[in-house]
């Protein structure tokens, strides 16, 4: 990493946080080569802010506006030409840091997809539809904004050409099963709300057909069977995720009818 410090880096990191004290330090330690780290914190009740201020003085307390809108607020606070959007439960490998540092000088490219590898129950997942997982995370500030029509799994709307990087962004999304179920409950509710807003409704096949298709796709076609017991559990829980979001969508419709 010493060679990175010899050059002027034009990348700002953008992170949104809420109660991430168990993740944030590992993330920030991997970003020390950047020009700037911007953190938007939504009223954390743990030591997230205290830890973050040990790495950057640009920690802002904001009212939660949803994933996309909050991140768009963060874009306005950055000063770099490029933005690396990263979550608190992710960390940049040293090889990826060097690759990004060189990539931003490539002419005609406004954004880069990064290869992300995720851990589940202590195992780095290599199949299940989780890997390879390319995510658009590095982009020119003036050419990208987050899609505010999505309540969860927000993405960047990029103007211009994109390219792919080959080195890994490490992702530890769940601290354990309790954390997994807490997040699933939150994300499936947001997904149901988003589908409802788009006038989508739950159909019989979302309950009796689609979950089985999801499992077969993840476990067989996406080779989740090669990820051992952790892969099997993950594929089963993916079915639970799908079943849950359509159940919540169905409930919203029936709850409306009852009222």
Beta strands, then each sheet from edge to edge (+ up, - down):
strand 1: 11-17
strand 2: 36-41
strand 3: 59-61
strand 4: 82-85
strand 5: 90-92
strand 6: 111-120
strand 7: 123-124
strand 8: 133-140
strand 9: 144-146
strand 10: 156-158
strand 11: 162-171
sheet 1: 3+ 2+ 1+ 4+ 8- 6+ 7-
sheet 2: 3+ 2+ 1+ 4+ 8- 6+ 11+ 5-
sheet 3: 9+ 10-
end
